[in-house]
Every structure is written in structure tokens, then in C-alpha cells.
Amino acid sequence: MRTLTLLAFASFLLLSCQKEAGSPVTNNNNNNKPDTTALGEFVKAAGITDEQLKVNLDSLITRARNHGWWDRCKVIYPFAGGTQASCKYNLKDPRDADEAFRLTFLGDTWTYANVAANPGMSGYGNTHFNPSTEISDPNSCHLSVYSISDSAGGIDNADIGAYDSTTSLGFYLSTRTSWPDSTGKPFAYVAMDPFQGTEINGAGYFLMTKSGSNANFYQNSPEAQSYSALPGNLPNLNLYICNQNLFSGNPYSYGFSHRPLSFTTIGSGIDSATVVSMYSDILDFVSRK
């Protein structure tokens, strides 16, 4: 009985410590089976062959799951691989389809590197993610971006989001903007509530999250700037990156951010304890890209 107990305990430890598999599983006949892990599906879709990048993605996925923020995200863009074809994929659902929230890069000034996708002066992208239909509870939502530039951008720019001028419903985040004043502070909008940050530096990791009647804004720190928020719906528009989608569906002429992005997430509300891990995990991944 003691031997059986020890064997069962060892099996439990083995299973609980397993990470995402980075290479195909081999059966007894030495035939490769498709790798259906999150990592395997993503690297296959994105055409990633760099072994160190695979290791970094493996670590990111494992930490996100262990720390509880993987399931809080419907979209994760790691902008990995250094090409338009690799940077467009959603880590949560790496199908080449609008319904998987695969990015469509628009404009002719985009450039791509291992660390980020750079929109240049007139680039923006369609996430095909409509928060009104894809987020089940509009009062539990978040946006986050990792910007690698302090560029001022357009006077009313956004790194990600949408604003419906006919309903005054918004869901967007800017790491640096001249709206509603010319100070260049970060700015976020959810439902009908605007929030302005404090520090003037558009580079780094920014997260805006709403849970019930509370909204928190994080800027390069796990310490929150907290605000009261009214219940409200989210705009019935696809979110754009490096600009904000207005009611017309066109990019906003004053909304181009000009800032390269290294990481982006969209999903439900994030509690303060999970933010600490999320912040650390994403910083670790970006610094190793």
C-alpha cells in the first residue's frame, strides 16, 4: 500500500509540473502526431523556428496559466517572430481568421522586428474583436499594452481601442496623448468614464481594468491609480491597435499613436493580486524577446 501511495504521488507531481510541449509528440511507431498545445499551434501558425523564442513563449504560457491571467484574456498578441505574417496571430486562438481575432495590419508604414510591430506614421490594425459582443460582462473588462516608445503620437491617439461618437461609449487606452489636455499623460476610457494617468512617459507596460464600480489604471508598476466607474456598456465596434476605431469604422485622423507595440491583451477584469503576476510575467517575456 505504501508503494502504491508513493507511485500515485509521484505521478501527480509529474503531471502538475508539465509545461507546454515545444515539439511534436512521438508515438510508439515513431510517427509524429500534431502538436495541439497552445505553444505548438501558435508556433506552427506563425512559422516560428527560433528555439529560444519557443522557450520564451513556453515560459510565458506556463506562467500565465499558473498565475491565473491566461483565462482572463480572450486576446494575447505577443508580436513574436519579426514579420507581418508572424506578428498578426492571437496566442489564445492562432487561426488565420477574423473570428480568431487575427490582426489585419492596415496602412503602408508598418515595420516588424523581434521585439515589436511598429506602425510608423500611418499604420494601424483591426483586431476584429468587438467588445460589445465578445465580453460577456461589460463591467468586467481590461486592456493592456506594452509600448516601446515615448513618441507623442497624434493629439488624440490610442494604442488600442474604439470610441462610438453617436453613443459616447468608449473602450480605449493611450500610453501618451494630448487629450484631454496637452500634458502628454496616459489616458483610458471605458463605457462613459475617462481616466487620466499621472506620469508622462509613453514607453512601458500599461493596463486599464474595470471590475464592477471600480476602475484601476496601472502604469509601469503594479501599484494602481484607482477611480470610481459607473456601470455601462462597451462600444459596438471592432478595436483597433495604434489608433482608435470611430463610429465610421475609419481610422481617426488625430488618433495614430506612432508607437511600436511589443505586447497587447484584451479580456475580462483583472484583480489587483493577479495584476502583480501579470505585470512581472509580461515584463519578463518582453525583456527576453
NUTIDREN-416580 format. One line per 3 residues: number of its first residue (from 1); their letters; for each residue x, y negated, z of C-alpha. Coordinates in pm, 1 decimal. Layout:
BEGIN
NUM	a	X Y Z ~ ...
***
This chain:
BEGIN
1	mrt	0.0 0.0 0.0 ~ 286.9 -238.3 85.5 ~ 449.1 -168.6 -254.7
4	ltl	123.4 -239.2 -439.5 ~ 77.4 -565.0 -248.2 ~ 429.3 -680.2 -334.9
7	laf	378.5 -592.9 -701.6 ~ 48.7 -783.2 -713.3 ~ 208.8 -1087.3 -550.1
10	asf	500.0 -1080.1 -796.1 ~ 256.6 -1062.8 -1088.4 ~ 66.8 -1363.8 -953.6
13	lll	387.7 -1567.7 -925.0 ~ 488.6 -1476.5 -1279.0 ~ 156.1 -1583.3 -1426.3
16	scq	129.1 -1904.7 -1223.5 ~ 477.0 -2020.3 -1328.2 ~ 435.4 -1957.6 -1701.8
19	kea	491.8 -2259.8 -1924.7 ~ 369.7 -2334.6 -2273.6 ~ 533.7 -2094.0 -2519.3
22	gsp	750.7 -2274.7 -2770.8 ~ 798.7 -1987.2 -3015.4 ~ 568.9 -1726.6 -3168.9
25	vtn	474.0 -1422.1 -2963.4 ~ 613.3 -1094.8 -3095.0 ~ 413.8 -769.9 -3076.4
28	nnn	544.8 -415.4 -3043.5 ~ 577.2 -383.2 -3421.7 ~ 798.8 -695.1 -3434.4
31	nnk	532.5 -884.9 -3630.3 ~ 491.2 -1250.0 -3535.8 ~ 148.1 -1349.0 -3407.9
34	pdt	27.3 -1708.7 -3446.1 ~ 125.9 -1926.4 -3151.0 ~ -207.1 -2056.7 -3024.6
37	tal	-72.4 -2252.4 -2725.9 ~ -117.3 -2629.7 -2722.7 ~ 253.3 -2668.6 -2793.5
40	gef	256.7 -2410.4 -3070.2 ~ -41.8 -2559.7 -3251.6 ~ 94.9 -2913.0 -3224.3
43	vka	448.7 -2845.0 -3347.4 ~ 311.6 -2639.5 -3636.4 ~ 69.4 -2913.1 -3743.9
46	agi	325.4 -3192.6 -3701.4 ~ 605.1 -2994.7 -3864.8 ~ 837.7 -3047.0 -3569.6
49	tde	1156.8 -2841.1 -3587.3 ~ 1378.2 -3024.7 -3337.3 ~ 1427.9 -2780.8 -3049.8
52	qlk	1490.9 -3047.3 -2786.0 ~ 1170.6 -3228.2 -2881.8 ~ 983.2 -2899.0 -2844.1
55	vnl	1128.9 -2860.1 -2495.3 ~ 1026.7 -3216.7 -2408.8 ~ 672.8 -3160.4 -2534.3
58	dsl	655.2 -2831.3 -2344.7 ~ 754.2 -3009.9 -2023.6 ~ 501.1 -3287.5 -2086.9
61	itr	212.2 -3044.8 -2140.0 ~ 303.8 -2837.4 -1835.7 ~ 335.9 -3141.0 -1609.1
64	arn	13.2 -3295.5 -1740.5 ~ -175.4 -2976.3 -1659.8 ~ -12.9 -2925.5 -1321.6
67	hgw	-73.5 -3287.8 -1221.5 ~ -436.5 -3295.0 -1330.2 ~ -440.6 -3553.6 -1608.9
70	wdr	-442.4 -3320.6 -1910.3 ~ -816.0 -3255.7 -1874.9 ~ -885.1 -3626.0 -1812.7
73	ckv	-763.1 -3708.4 -2164.7 ~ -953.4 -3647.3 -2486.5 ~ -673.7 -3800.3 -2691.5
76	iyp	-296.3 -3794.5 -2639.4 ~ -74.1 -3945.6 -2908.3 ~ 293.6 -3870.6 -2829.5
79	fag	405.5 -4025.0 -3163.6 ~ 657.7 -3744.9 -3198.5 ~ 871.5 -3640.8 -3493.0
82	gtq	964.1 -3967.5 -3661.5 ~ 737.1 -3950.1 -3968.0 ~ 387.3 -4065.5 -4056.7
85	asc	284.5 -3703.0 -4100.4 ~ 406.2 -3604.6 -3751.4 ~ 301.2 -3917.0 -3558.7
88	kyn	-65.5 -3900.1 -3659.8 ~ -161.3 -3592.3 -3457.5 ~ -357.6 -3572.1 -3133.0
91	lkd	-177.7 -3340.5 -2889.6 ~ -514.7 -3228.7 -2745.8 ~ -652.0 -3119.5 -3085.8
94	prd	-387.5 -3117.4 -3361.1 ~ -617.1 -3058.1 -3657.4 ~ -581.8 -3281.0 -3961.5
97	ade	-940.0 -3405.4 -3930.6 ~ -1125.5 -3719.5 -3825.2 ~ -1325.9 -3523.8 -3567.0
100	afr	-997.9 -3419.2 -3402.6 ~ -907.0 -3789.7 -3370.6 ~ -613.8 -3759.3 -3605.0
103	ltf	-481.1 -4109.3 -3668.3 ~ -521.0 -4278.6 -4004.3 ~ -240.9 -4533.1 -4042.7
106	lgd	-352.2 -4841.0 -4236.2 ~ -152.7 -5130.2 -4377.8 ~ 179.6 -5108.6 -4559.7
109	twt	422.3 -5222.8 -4288.3 ~ 438.3 -4908.3 -4073.6 ~ 775.3 -4750.2 -3993.5
112	yan	842.9 -4441.5 -3783.8 ~ 1121.1 -4327.6 -3551.2 ~ 1173.7 -4054.9 -3294.4
115	vaa	1074.8 -4296.9 -3018.6 ~ 773.3 -4477.1 -3166.5 ~ 543.8 -4571.6 -3451.5
118	npg	598.6 -4937.3 -3546.2 ~ 308.4 -5125.5 -3711.3 ~ 519.3 -5417.1 -3833.5
121	msg	328.1 -5732.5 -3919.0 ~ 6.0 -5592.5 -4062.2 ~ -14.2 -5225.9 -3966.7
124	ygn	-295.4 -5077.2 -3761.0 ~ -457.5 -4737.4 -3724.8 ~ -800.4 -4578.5 -3693.6
127	thf	-826.3 -4320.2 -3414.8 ~ -1173.6 -4208.9 -3532.7 ~ -1258.7 -4199.0 -3161.1
130	nps	-1589.8 -4368.0 -3080.4 ~ -1606.9 -4420.3 -2701.7 ~ -1984.6 -4467.0 -2706.3
133	tei	-2036.7 -4110.8 -2827.0 ~ -1719.1 -3933.2 -2711.6 ~ -1700.2 -4046.2 -2346.9
136	sdp	-1992.7 -3891.7 -2161.9 ~ -1988.2 -4139.4 -1872.6 ~ -1910.2 -4495.6 -1986.2
139	nsc	-1836.1 -4589.4 -1625.7 ~ -1555.5 -4333.6 -1608.5 ~ -1301.8 -4416.2 -1876.3
142	hls	-941.3 -4511.1 -1936.7 ~ -696.4 -4636.1 -2198.4 ~ -318.8 -4628.1 -2172.4
145	vys	-28.3 -4722.9 -2397.1 ~ 348.4 -4725.7 -2379.9 ~ 476.7 -5025.9 -2576.1
148	isd	847.4 -5057.9 -2652.4 ~ 839.9 -5426.1 -2748.7 ~ 763.5 -5758.4 -2582.4
151	sag	652.0 -5910.8 -2913.8 ~ 388.2 -6181.7 -2864.3 ~ 168.4 -6047.9 -3145.8
154	gid	-142.3 -6227.6 -3269.7 ~ -313.3 -6475.2 -3039.9 ~ -593.4 -6228.9 -2953.0
157	nad	-421.3 -5896.8 -3017.7 ~ -475.7 -5546.5 -2881.7 ~ -258.3 -5237.5 -2865.3
160	iga	-570.9 -5023.1 -2873.3 ~ -944.4 -5081.0 -2869.7 ~ -1265.1 -5220.7 -3013.7
163	yds	-1495.0 -5514.2 -2949.6 ~ -1852.1 -5547.2 -3075.3 ~ -1927.5 -5918.5 -3101.9
166	tts	-2300.1 -5851.9 -3152.4 ~ -2338.6 -5677.6 -2815.4 ~ -2035.9 -5825.3 -2630.8
169	lgf	-1927.3 -5470.3 -2546.8 ~ -1555.6 -5407.6 -2548.2 ~ -1302.8 -5136.9 -2470.8
172	yls	-951.4 -5252.0 -2540.2 ~ -607.9 -5308.8 -2391.0 ~ -333.3 -5554.4 -2481.6
175	trt	8.4 -5549.3 -2314.4 ~ 64.3 -5913.5 -2408.6 ~ -177.1 -6167.9 -2556.0
178	swp	-257.4 -6539.2 -2568.7 ~ -622.2 -6472.1 -2485.2 ~ -799.6 -6597.4 -2270.9
181	dst	-509.0 -6837.0 -2211.7 ~ -165.8 -6892.6 -2363.1 ~ 37.4 -6737.0 -2081.1
184	gkp	107.5 -6407.3 -2259.6 ~ -21.3 -6191.6 -1975.4 ~ -167.7 -5844.4 -2042.8
187	fay	-542.6 -5821.6 -2088.9 ~ -804.5 -5547.2 -2083.2 ~ -1177.4 -5529.8 -2149.5
190	vam	-1426.6 -5258.1 -2056.4 ~ -1802.2 -5282.6 -2119.6 ~ -1862.2 -5654.7 -2049.9
193	dpf	-1584.3 -5702.4 -1794.7 ~ -1249.3 -5868.7 -1879.6 ~ -934.9 -5816.9 -1671.0
196	qgt	-609.1 -6011.2 -1692.4 ~ -279.6 -5879.9 -1559.8 ~ -10.1 -6082.7 -1389.2
199	ein	337.4 -6006.6 -1526.4 ~ 446.2 -6143.2 -1863.9 ~ 624.7 -5854.2 -2036.3
202	gag	455.8 -5659.4 -2315.0 ~ 702.3 -5369.8 -2301.1 ~ 644.5 -5062.6 -2086.4
205	yfl	355.5 -4846.8 -1970.2 ~ 8.2 -4995.1 -1919.3 ~ -308.2 -4819.7 -1804.2
208	mtk	-660.9 -4953.0 -1757.5 ~ -911.2 -4724.8 -1585.5 ~ -1268.8 -4762.9 -1464.9
211	sgs	-1446.9 -4540.8 -1213.6 ~ -1794.2 -4648.2 -1106.8 ~ -1787.7 -5010.7 -992.2
214	nan	-1408.2 -5027.7 -965.4 ~ -1152.5 -5100.8 -1234.3 ~ -775.3 -5075.4 -1192.8
217	fyq	-501.7 -5218.8 -1413.0 ~ -150.9 -5070.3 -1395.5 ~ 149.8 -5244.8 -1547.4
220	nsp	488.4 -5069.6 -1536.2 ~ 406.6 -4948.4 -1187.9 ~ 182.6 -4700.7 -1006.3
223	eaq	62.1 -4996.8 -798.9 ~ -283.8 -5113.0 -909.7 ~ -435.8 -5451.5 -970.8
226	sys	-796.6 -5388.4 -866.6 ~ -1115.5 -5554.0 -988.9 ~ -1489.8 -5516.5 -941.6
229	alp	-1672.0 -5390.5 -1250.6 ~ -2038.0 -5381.8 -1342.1 ~ -2197.2 -5068.7 -1489.8
232	gnl	-2210.4 -5090.0 -1867.6 ~ -2185.1 -4912.6 -2199.3 ~ -1888.8 -4889.1 -2433.4
235	pnl	-1883.9 -5023.2 -2791.3 ~ -2024.2 -4803.1 -3066.5 ~ -1711.5 -4842.0 -3277.5
238	nly	-1401.6 -4638.0 -3352.3 ~ -1099.6 -4750.9 -3153.6 ~ -804.1 -4892.5 -3347.8
241	icn	-440.5 -4893.3 -3244.7 ~ -221.5 -5203.4 -3284.2 ~ -536.2 -5412.0 -3336.2
244	qnl	-899.6 -5410.6 -3224.5 ~ -1192.2 -5294.4 -3432.2 ~ -1452.2 -5568.9 -3459.8
247	fsg	-1817.9 -5514.5 -3545.3 ~ -1745.3 -5532.8 -3918.1 ~ -1506.7 -5238.4 -3897.7
250	npy	-1225.5 -5451.9 -4034.9 ~ -904.6 -5537.5 -3850.5 ~ -915.8 -5864.0 -3661.4
253	syg	-700.5 -6126.0 -3836.5 ~ -570.6 -6251.1 -3498.1 ~ -556.5 -5902.6 -3348.6
256	fsh	-235.6 -5746.7 -3485.2 ~ -7.1 -5654.0 -3195.6 ~ 321.4 -5615.0 -3390.8
259	rpl	435.7 -5385.1 -3107.8 ~ 563.8 -5028.2 -3161.1 ~ 385.6 -4763.6 -2955.5
262	sft	556.4 -4462.2 -2803.0 ~ 257.0 -4304.2 -2624.5 ~ -120.2 -4350.1 -2604.6
265	tig	-403.9 -4180.0 -2416.0 ~ -784.0 -4212.8 -2417.2 ~ -1022.7 -4041.5 -2180.2
268	sgi	-1219.1 -4046.9 -1857.3 ~ -1136.2 -4235.8 -1538.0 ~ -807.2 -4166.5 -1358.6
271	dsa	-788.1 -4172.2 -978.1 ~ -500.7 -4351.4 -806.3 ~ -322.8 -4034.0 -694.4
274	tvv	-325.2 -3889.5 -1046.8 ~ -200.0 -4219.5 -1190.9 ~ 123.4 -4180.9 -993.8
277	smy	197.4 -3844.5 -1158.1 ~ 73.8 -3958.3 -1499.9 ~ 298.5 -4262.8 -1488.5
280	sdi	601.3 -4051.9 -1391.9 ~ 532.0 -3778.5 -1649.6 ~ 488.6 -4017.7 -1941.6
283	ldf	795.4 -4223.1 -1847.3 ~ 997.5 -3901.9 -1832.2 ~ 878.6 -3791.9 -2177.4
286	vsr	931.7 -4129.9 -2343.8 ~ 1281.0 -4168.4 -2196.2 ~ 1381.7 -3829.6 -2339.7
289	k	1238.4 -3879.4 -2690.3
***
